[in-house]
Every structure is written in C-alpha cells, then in structure tokens.
C-alpha cells in the first residue's frame, strides 16, 4: 500500500469520524429534551435563598507573598495546604489560622498541591514537570525547609493538577501539560500507568485538572485544553472510558459530584457544566449572559457542597458565585461581599465535612467562609 | 500613640469655602461624669439640647448592672462548623450570633456627622460614621442598651459600649455578622483616647477584662495588649508576627526589635509548637519587620537595601544593628556607633576624658562595600594619630601604646584586617597589633573590641557571601526575572548553560553532572541508532547497485549468487554486532531507550567500541553528510563515542554545552545569578546595580504546552529573551501532520504566540539571533530567500545603489551581516505590528562564552534603560549594533 493511498484512507476515515460525531451530537440533542433547571422548575422547586450573612468570611489566612495557585483540605477537616507563586507551600491550621509548616519548593513555579489521605504528606507539582512529595514529619534542613522525600519524574510537560486516590495512601493521580494523566506509586516513585498520550482516545491538548471519584475510586475524570473532559478507569490505561463534549473553551477544572455519578466542570468559556457520568449527557449549564464586548471571566475552580445542591465557582474576575445546582441560579456572589478577595479566585475547596469553604486568590490571601447563623450545612 | 492616630486617621479638613447660610450643628462637649445614662423608662429626662435621635432602651430586668454577664446561650450556627467548634468556649461572643428573625437597626442611629468631628478623638473610627448595627434578638439589644452607662447618647457614631465591640465590628453588616457568628476576622481599628480611658489600666484592649497581672500579648507596632482569649482574633494569622490585623505592613516599634522572634509563654500555650515556630520565623524574617536601610547611616551615608543585606550576612556582622549613625573602617573592619552628645554625655565626659570620641564597638568583616568613605573625624578623636585616615580616640591611642606601637609624633597608620600595620607612605609592615596576647587583655580592659576569628577572612570571601542566597523574604523583591524562550535547537539551552558557567562558581552540582552524563550516554545510543539505520540503508543500496551492475556484467545467475557471498560487503557487519544493532534499533522504535540503555552501559561499552571500529560503521560515518537527520551535535558526540560509552566518562565543559536538552523532563530550569563586575564597568555602574540579582528562567516551548496556559505565572518578569537560530532559514522538518515546515517559520509562529500573549504585554523582548557563525558559513551558498518570509531580500553586494535595509552597514558589511540586519528588521516589524513596542535584537553565537556573556549583559542593559525610560513607547538610542531602527 503506497503512502498516498494510506493518506487518502486517513482523510476518509477522519471525515467519517467527524460525521459520526456530528450525528452523535445531533442524537444527543434530540434525546436531551430537558435540563435539570427546567425539570426542577416544572416540579415547583425554588432556589435556595441566601442572605449575604449566611456565608461569611471568618478567617483570612495571610502569609503568602505570591499569588495563591492551589489549595487542599485534609480529610480530618482542620488543615489546609496552599501553594503559591512565592515558591512555597504552607500548611495552615484552619482553626487558629496559623501556619504549621512553610517550605520552599525546589521549583518555585508550583501549580498544584494536595494532601495525602492521612494528612501526613503533601504533593506539589508545577512547571518543573515533576511532582514532589513532602513528608510533613521529616526533619527540616538547614534553611528550615522540609526536603522532598520523593520526586516523581516522568511527565514531559508541566504538572497541572494532582490528587491522591482517597482510599489508597500511596496512589497519586496527576495531570500534565504533555496531554497525559499519570497514576503513580508514591512509595516507589514509579509511574504505574499513563492515560492518554499516544493512545488515540487521550486528550489532544494540555490536561489541566483531575478529580478522583470518591465513591468509586477506580474512576477519575480529567479536563483539558481540548475543551473536553474525559473519564478514565485507573485499571484501564489504554483508553478513556468516555469523552464529554460541550465546553467551548479550555476546561480548567473538573470536580466529581458528591454522589459520584455526575461531575462538574468549569471552563474558559465562562460556564460551569454538570455532566452525567453514565449517560454522557450534559445535564446543565451554569453560566450568565454577557454582553458582546464584555470580557467573559473564565471559571478557575469549582467545588460542590456536601449535598451537591450548591456549586461554588471561582472566576478570573474575582467573583465567586454560589450556584443552586437545581435551579441554575446564582444565589450568592462571595465576590460582592465586603471583605472578599481582590484578585482572581484561583482555587477553592470545601472541608471534608462541608462546613467551611476555603478560597485562594491572586491577592495572596486565602479566606475561609463558613455558614453563619443557624443555617444547616447543605 | 496619639501621633500615630493623628497621622493615619485624620480626615477632617478645614473648611475654606464661602460662608454657609445655615447654622452648623455643633457637638457639645460632655463631661464624662455627667453623661446622661439611659435607664428604664427614663427617656423623658434626656437633655433638650441633644439634637440626636435616641433609641429608647428597652426594659431590662437589671439595667444598672455592669459590665454585662456574657450571654450564656451558645452559638446557634451550624453545629458541625469548623469555626464554631473552635470558638464555642468563648462565650461572650456566641450570644450575638445572628438568628434569622433578626431585628436590624440600620443606621437609624446616625445623627449629625459633625458631632463626631467635634469629638476630636473619635477620628480613629475610620470614617465609619454610618455603620450598621446588626442586632439580633431584642433580648440582646435590651441587654446591651441597658448597660450603656459609660457611653453617651450624644455621639451616636460610637454608640457602643466597649463590651459590644467584642462582637460587632465597625465595618458593615456583612462583616459584622461575620464577626458575630464566628467571632474571628474582626478587624480592629478602634483605638481612641476616650476608649483608652474606659479601658482599665492593664486590661485587655479587646474584651476590656483582666488586670495588669493577666498575661497579655502586645502588638509590635502599636503596643496594644490583648489577653489570651482575644489575641488570636485581634492578630489573625500573624503573617508578620505579633501585630494587630490593622498594623500588618507597618514597621515595628524599634524598642521592640529585641523581642522579635522570641515567643511568649502565652503564645506557646495557645498554639502548637509548629505554629509558634512559624509565627516567630515570619516575625523575624518578614520584610516589614526588617531594619529600614535608610535609618542606618554609615560614614554619613544612608544605606540601601542591598548594603544592609550585605552587612547582616557578612561572616562577622555588627551585633544588634539598630537605626542610627555609624562609622566603618573598610580596611581594618573597625565599626563604631556615632553617639550624639547629649547634655549628660558632656557632663559625664568632664569626669572621664577618655570617653571623648566614638571608639570602635566591634571589628566586623572588612572590605564590605557599605556606606560612604570614612572621614577623618568619623570617630571624633582628638589625638592626632590617624588609622586608615581616621583620627583615633584617646582610648585607642592608649591601647596602641600598650600594644607597643610607637606613637610619637602623631603618625598616620594603615591597619589591615589581620592587625598588621604600617606607617603611611611606607612599604614595610611594622608589626602586628594583635601579636601579643596581652593586647587583647588591654582591649577588654578598655572595653575595646578584639577581632573575632572569622574576621581574618579576605576580601574574596565577601563576594562568595554575596552569592549565597539571601533570605527568601528579601530575595523576592530584589530579583529581576529574565525569561528565556527558545525552540529545540535554537541554542537557548546552551545559552542557559553558558550563563551557569559564566556566573556560577559551581556551575553544575554532582547530581546534575551525573544527569547530564546519563543524558549524553542515552543520546549517543540514539545517534548510533541513526548511524545503524543509515548503514542498513546503505547496505541495501549497495546490494541493489551491485546486483544491477552484476546483472549487466554477467549472464549467469549462479555466478551472481556465488559472488555475493564472496565479495566483502563494505556495509555489512558481523552477526554479533548485528544482534546488538537490532536491539538498539528496537529500543529506539519502542521509545524506551532511556529505560534500557544507560543502565547497562557497563556491558555495552566494549560492544560499542567494537561496533565503532568496525569498518562498516566507519564507512557509513564517512558518508555522514548524506544522512540528513544526523545533526552536527550528533557528529560531535559520535566522534568521541568510545569515550562516552565508558562508565568512567566525565563530560567536559563543551560536552555539557553540546548536550541536547537540559533535563529529561522538558521542565523549566531557573538559576539565580549576579553579573560579576568588570573593571571597566565599575565607573558607570552604581553600587546598587552591581548587586542586582537576576533570575534566568528557561522555558521550553514544546515542553510547556502549546496554549501557553502557564504564561500568566510570569506576569512579574521583566524581560523576555527569545532565542532563534539564524541559520534555520534553510532548514526544514516534518511536523506531526506530515507537512514540511521551515524551521524559521516555526520559530516565527512561536514568537508570535508568546509575544501576543496577554501575560507578556508588559514585557520587553530581546531577540537573540543565534548561530551567527553558521549563518556566515551558509548564507553565501544558500540564499536567504529559501525561506518564504525573507523573499524580498536583495542585498547590495554587486550593485552599488543604496539599500534602505542595510544603510548603516553598506560599506563594510558582509553578506551575513546584511542578512542579520534584514532578519532583525523583519522581526522588529513583526513585533511592532503585534505589540506596538520596540524589539531589541542582538546577534550571538552562544557556544562562545564571550558572545553569550555579551548577549546577557545586553539584556541587563535593556532592563536598566527601561528604568530610565520615561514612557514605554519612547524610542531610545543605544550604542549597540542591534539598535537598528525600523
């Protein structure tokens, strides 16, 4: 078979795939006769009402000297790790708002940090294309920094996000600018599997975010600059279980819904979306109308409340909207409250019991928001 | 404290406008003892002259009780809240948690604002004349109002008893309720005199409880003291140590400097040891708490930030540096404080003559470049004897005499750091001051300093100290970031490595060298692979040729078969080597070369040697010009393949420079450095410039993704350096889609992408056209117009008409120089069309260390010009060859 013939076939195959994809999209559109908000409205549901004092900033964590890029809570709900462009990660006691550890990283350009399930070690990744693991109990060195106990190398691009598999102490999932995700064994430092890359069903651009399903820890979802999110099975590295289309811009963040059957995503197109994991349908879009010439703020980070009724979304313009996931309405904007952040909200996370929300911003601060009054945690 | 308040919070401006027709409401001065007290059903007794609406207090069972007992009901907020669990013990706050049926008094209490103006000391209320009080239940309201006996209804603006301050902050409703429900985050800005008066002496400033014997923590800035239950709320997360939230960022009270970093027992009790450690670290090292450099004068000249760093980081620093005036003898390292003579000093000096003058306090590291030069009267001596140009004090003279130095006739001495001294104008060293042990004894007797052991370090060591990392907290500000972009093969990694060789005393650590060695050894296999593949190709080609020739030559096919076996094939190798070659090729094909080969270098080394010496390989290598993919770098390494494949191979400097890729991960690499000073530069550079730290960050365009998602991280960088190989114009490669792409066009695409990225808008760019030597070699043979972008390049070599593009160089410029200018202008125009700014271009050949150095120094010059430039768009003249204007 000659090269020309092969090329011809390739072109034909690509065209077929594209037409099939179009048909699939059309079919989906026909099948999807409603979305969550319409359905809920038809059933007489109303949006949650929030008065501005129901969610209040009760702690301000100051101490970073650069933009905060990432944060994570421990599972025992009182500690936070945050990573900033000042090249250090800080472990905070959320109760006293004091630092317990502050360590300079080997590479200052950090993009992500994560606590291990037992809260004893921290993983940080960034532009050095490596993920460094720090054991918080290890003795500090001469400059009072914690030395990295292990450095996971193997990615060929920046490490954009990392998360431990919740029920496995030594497993870490990373996403990278080399269009792949990786599963690592932290104790040995070996990469167990690579998701994407040369496999045809992988992401076709930088992967920006991962989220591991908490109810079925074999599944994780990744969001990428190719405007898709993909679902992966940790046991099957060869192909993505499903690909979710819908966003019109880079998918900056993905997060599993608390029940593990859905996941949310946030994108540069200014919207958050809710996808059903099993059917592959997009259930709901959470976005606001913007004027023609307005700059659409991109969604930087999202988090669901314990019940999933609320979706917290941090935007590049410093807003932090609280969406009612059922009604697709913004019920509160933390950015409009008095002592809110002054810069892009780059990361946010809920404590494991859902009682407090922590936001990190380019204004170098982290703030902890908690439900005030007798409001129930939802 | 009053002065602080007046400066920071003064907002009343004297009215200078036309007279106003109406009567100005006036605040009536009140005597504190005669403040009308709100009592139950006593509203009618309010004085008539009060202009303000007064909220009638609600009946309370025990109105006169004071202070109120802390409401005992607990927080009704979410029981699982992290926050609530924490503050639950603090009973006095929880009573004010908002419940949904809130009674809200919104600014009803607002009266005529001028009344607050009149009350001079209220200014610290930070213009909070209209705040909202979110009172929860009527019960709590009645409680609070009833207890307002020490407040006056008149100045409604601060219509709160101090007790209520604990729960309600004076911000707005959002925050106040935030503070109420959680009790944290209340930002305290209230500190007025009257308030102070109401605070019992020794009580906590926040909850107003406690006596002078209760343990308290004081703010380092304003000295406000808080008790243990309030300190965490008042000081927040303490990013700069023990300061009230409102004091963060302000310089500390100098009298408290000695307390920096020394934890109190209370803090240790409140926080875990790890937390205390972090707070103390922050307190000690954060920028706001450092000595302000302008407060320290050395030899009459205020210091700069860098000089202070230098002073504190030297091996033998002055102890307990405080703001003040000092003198410093750079040659000998003598350091003294200039004391101003107050009355008592003069009085004292009458009795003790020897105390006249500022004798040295300490001998610090010599040769530090801080402050001005020493004056003759620096230490205010009156003895006539000069040491290093300073007239010494009587005490010192006494010491010299005891040390056995001849001091008759007011000699002028030069004393070196090691204590040797010589007389001015004479060469021979006369002696050692510290030579005799009893000198030191005398010194301690006269309370004069003696040199510590470390002081004997020589001048060079100071520079080493300079290279040492300054503390991170200071480092941030003084570093200028240079971003180095470049495609594969553009030489950006070579430039980076050159910078390491140029500016670092230890360019590469052992680990790094080990990594580079591994990388070279891995690469050599891939080069060999190319060679082996080429061999197979040549072999096949040779076979075909041979067959063809035989086909024409002979008629019998049997003869051909025989012949084939008999003739020595120039490109065939032995089966053993063939097996090895196959395994190498297989590993390359499967892409796991890195995993297999370097690990087994020991076994393969002899094989490689054998393979290399094989005639077939040599024959293939001799035809290297025919192998397209074999780069010049590959040839460089292949020439020494036998050495490289050995286990004990150590890469030379050139090997390191040539090694492709910096790291195996395509990650970013960064290095901090200082430009070492050249002799000829000393004059035109100020001290400060020479101490500027630079951080060179190399970003791999391929490794960091196409969409430049990460670029906003570098928003605060100062300069982008873009490396492009000038010789790329006639080189092509096949991209992932199978299209043949010109490398120069590819570089141009990357350049456009980066330059037009929003994060790079404020960045100046320097384009380094690298590999100028290669351009020189090939431009004669292969015209620049090979690249589509350069199609209108018409150099004026043969024709003698003036050419616009090469006007500056038309007489003497070679074709390569003309080509360089042409490319430079092309890029400048492109840059201008994209950003509207000026692009700086320079040529370089970064394999040559001088050229790399020149390029980086040019980058520094751009940064310096940038500071001097008034407007970003200003066209500026530069003397450099690259300031070729468009």
Interface residues (C-beta under 8 A of the other chain):
Chain A: X7 X52 X53 X56 X57 X58 X59 X60 X61 X62 X63 X65 X66 X67 X69 X77 X78 X85 X86 X87 X88 X92 X93 X94 X95 X96 X97 X98 X99 X100 X101 X102 X104 X107 X108 X109 X111 X127 X128 X129 X130 X144 X153 X154 X155 X156 X157 X158 X160 X177 X178 X205 X206 X208 X225 X250 X337 X338 X339 X351 X353 X354 X355 X356 X368 X370 X371 X372 X373 X374 X375 X376 X377
Chain B: X76 X77 X78 X80 X81 X82 X83 X84 X85 X86 X97 X98 X99 X100 X134 X171 X172 X173 X174 X175 X177 X178 X180 X181 X182 X183 X184 X185 X187 X232 X236 X237 X238 X239 X248 X270 X271 X272 X274 X275 X278 X279 X281 X282 X472 X473 X476 X663 X664 X665 X666 X667 X668 X670 X699 X703 X704 X705 X706 X707 X709 X710 X713 X738
